[in-house]
């Protein structure tokens, strides 16, 4: 289980996370929704310990890190946790295949090749994996970024708006892949503004606003929100999409 308890984070004196607590089980998908600037990306950076919270606790399976006490420690939970950011960060001078293999280039070649072939098949990438990023569609690049993260065999995977700019068919492909990852006992947090995607994919939905969790639960957070703030957000999104 991955969990955080009462974590807080400030940038330049401005609070971006305020007393945030949540849990994620292995084999569970959690959708993180909310307006731009609400603290969603900051939250996954803190949960993955790419950045440290100013205060609170983060538990990753058997290990618990307390802040500010552990601020001076170099904590590296990777590759147990892997993150795919919206920017994807693919090297333009490398093919998608080479981008995918780059993080595991020092591992056993036989094992790497076997896992690579399995993931390429799972994500239907055989027809384009040898292209360069500028020769691939956004959906193809997003799949490459996900597969690159999965090459590290993470137990938890965080996805930051990976469905942005995708069409309905591509989103359904991503949904099917996420379900397969869930069946492989990987815990997933996905940031998304697509409510239908969250409703269809997630076991848990968490709404965050101004760095605070306003509502959390199942699909009822989207279908029957309780707070006026969540109701307004859902209404605004539905009026656009």
C-alpha positions in Angstrom: 0.0 0.0 0.0 1.1 3.6 -0.7 -0.3 6.3 1.6 0.3 9.8 2.6 -0.9 11.4 5.9 -1.3 15.1 6.5 1.3 16.2 4.0 1.8 19.9 3.3 3.9 21.7 0.7 4.7 25.3 0.0 6.4 27.1 -2.8 7.6 30.7 -2.1 5.4 30.9 0.9 2.3 29.8 -1.0 0.6 26.6 0.1 0.1 24.1 -2.7 -0.8 21.0 -0.6 -2.7 21.4 2.7 -3.1 18.5 5.1 -3.5 15.9 2.3 -4.1 12.3 3.2 -5.0 9.4 0.8 -4.2 5.7 0.2 -3.6 3.6 -2.9 -3.7 -0.2 -2.8 -1.8 -2.4 -5.3 -4.1 -3.4 -8.1 -6.2 -0.2 -7.7 -6.7 2.8 -9.9 -7.2 6.2 -8.4 -8.3 9.2 -10.5 -7.1 12.6 -9.3 -9.4 15.4 -10.6 -9.6 19.1 -10.1 -9.0 22.5 -11.7 -5.6 23.6 -13.1 -3.3 24.7 -10.4 -5.1 22.7 -7.7 -2.0 20.8 -6.6 -2.5 17.5 -8.5 1.0 17.3 -10.1 2.6 18.6 -6.9 0.9 15.7 -5.1 2.2 13.0 -7.3 5.7 14.5 -7.2 5.5 14.3 -3.4 4.0 10.8 -3.3 6.8 9.6 -5.6 9.4 11.5 -3.5 10.7 13.4 -6.5 10.0 16.3 -4.2 9.7 16.1 -0.5 6.7 17.5 1.5 7.4 20.1 4.1 5.5 18.1 6.7 3.5 14.9 7.1 4.2 11.2 6.4 4.5 9.1 3.2 4.3 5.3 3.4 5.5 3.0 0.6 4.7 -0.5 1.5 6.9 -1.3 4.6 8.7 2.0 4.6 7.4 5.2 6.2 9.1 8.6 5.7 8.3 11.4 8.1 8.8 15.1 7.4 10.5 17.4 8.1 12.6 14.9 9.9 13.6 13.0 6.7 14.1 16.2 4.6 17.9 15.8 4.7 17.9 12.1 3.6 18.3 11.0 0.0 15.2 8.8 -0.5 15.0 6.9 -3.8 11.9 4.6 -4.0 12.4 4.2 -7.8 11.8 2.1 -9.7 9.2 0.8 -7.3 7.4 4.0 -8.3 7.5 5.3 -11.8 5.9 8.6 -13.1 4.8 9.5 -16.6 4.5 13.3 -16.9 2.3 15.1 -19.4 5.5 16.4 -21.2 6.6 12.8 -21.8 10.3 13.8 -21.9 11.2 11.6 -24.9 14.7 12.2 -26.4 14.0 13.5 -30.0 17.3 12.0 -31.4 16.4 8.5 -30.2 13.8 6.2 -31.7 10.8 5.2 -29.5 12.5 1.8 -28.9 15.7 3.4 -27.8 13.8 5.8 -25.5 12.1 2.9 -23.9 15.3 0.9 -23.4 17.4 3.8 -22.2 16.5 3.5 -18.4 17.3 -0.3 -18.4 20.4 -0.3 -20.6 22.6 -1.7 -17.8 20.4 -4.6 -16.9 20.5 -8.2 -18.2 20.0 -8.0 -21.9 18.1 -11.2 -22.2 15.6 -10.2 -19.5 15.2 -6.8 -21.0 14.5 -8.1 -24.5 11.8 -10.5 -23.2 10.1 -7.7 -21.2 10.4 -5.3 -24.1 8.7 -7.7 -26.5 5.9 -8.5 -24.0 5.1 -4.8 -23.5 5.4 -3.9 -27.2 2.8 -6.6 -27.8 0.6 -5.5 -24.9 0.5 -1.9 -26.1 0.3 -2.7 -29.9 3.4 -0.8 -30.8 5.1 -3.1 -33.3 4.2 -1.0 -36.3 5.8 2.2 -35.0 8.3 1.5 -32.2 11.2 2.2 -34.5 10.0 5.7 -35.4 11.5 8.8 -33.9 9.2 10.9 -31.7 8.6 13.5 -34.4 7.4 10.7 -36.7 4.9 9.4 -34.2 1.5 10.6 -33.2 0.8 11.9 -29.7 -1.0 8.7 -28.7 2.0 6.7 -29.9 4.4 8.8 -28.0 2.3 8.5 -24.9 2.2 4.7 -25.2 6.0 4.8 -25.5 6.4 6.9 -22.4 4.2 4.4 -20.5 6.1 1.4 -21.7 9.4 3.1 -20.8 8.1 3.4 -17.2 6.9 -0.2 -17.2 10.3 -1.5 -18.3 11.4 -0.6 -14.8 8.7 -3.0 -13.4 7.1 -0.5 -11.0 4.7 -1.5 -8.3 3.0 1.9 -8.5 2.6 4.0 -11.6 1.6 7.7 -11.7 0.2 9.2 -14.9 -0.1 13.0 -15.4 -2.8 13.8 -18.0 -1.7 11.1 -20.4 -5.0 11.3 -22.3 -4.7 15.0 -23.1 -5.4 15.6 -26.8 -6.3 12.0 -27.5 -9.4 11.0 -29.5 -12.0 8.6 -28.2 -10.5 5.5 -29.8 -7.1 6.2 -28.4 -8.6 6.9 -24.9 -10.4 3.5 -25.0 -7.0 1.9 -25.9 -5.4 3.5 -22.9 -8.3 2.3 -20.7 -7.9 -1.3 -21.8 -4.2 -1.1 -21.1 -4.7 0.4 -17.6 -7.1 -2.5 -16.8 -4.4 -5.0 -17.8 -1.9 -3.2 -15.5 -4.4 -3.3 -12.7 -4.8 -7.0 -13.1 -1.0 -7.3 -12.8 -1.3 -5.8 -9.3 0.1 -2.4 -10.2 -1.3 0.6 -8.2 -2.1 3.5 -10.5 -2.8 7.2 -9.9 -3.9 9.1 -12.9 -4.5 12.8 -13.2 -7.2 13.6 -15.7 -9.7 16.2 -16.7 -11.8 13.7 -18.7 -14.6 12.7 -16.3 -15.8 9.8 -18.5 -12.3 8.4 -18.5 -12.1 8.7 -14.7 -15.6 7.2 -14.3 -14.8 4.3 -16.5 -11.3 3.5 -15.3 -11.0 4.4 -11.6 -11.8 2.5 -8.4 -11.4 5.7 -6.4 -11.9 9.4 -7.4 -10.3 12.2 -5.5 -11.2 15.9 -6.1 -8.5 18.4 -5.1 -8.9 22.2 -5.0 -6.4 24.8 -3.8 -4.2 22.0 -2.4 -7.0 20.4 -0.4 -9.0 17.2 -0.9 -12.6 18.3 -1.1 -14.3 14.9 -1.8 -13.1 11.3 -2.3 -14.9 8.1 -3.0 -16.0 6.0 -6.0 -17.8 7.1 -9.1 -20.3 9.0 -7.0 -17.8 11.8 -6.6 -18.5 12.5 -10.3 -22.1 11.2 -10.6 -23.5 12.7 -7.4 -21.0 15.2 -5.9 -21.9 16.5 -2.4 -20.0 19.8 -2.2 -20.9 22.9 -4.2 -17.3 23.2 -5.4 -17.3 19.8 -6.9 -20.7 20.3 -8.4 -19.6 23.5 -10.1 -16.4 21.8 -11.4 -18.4 18.8 -12.8 -20.9 21.2 -14.4 -18.2 23.3 -16.0 -16.5 20.3 -17.4 -19.7 18.8 -18.8 -20.5 22.1 -20.5 -17.2 22.0 -22.3 -16.9 18.3 -23.3 
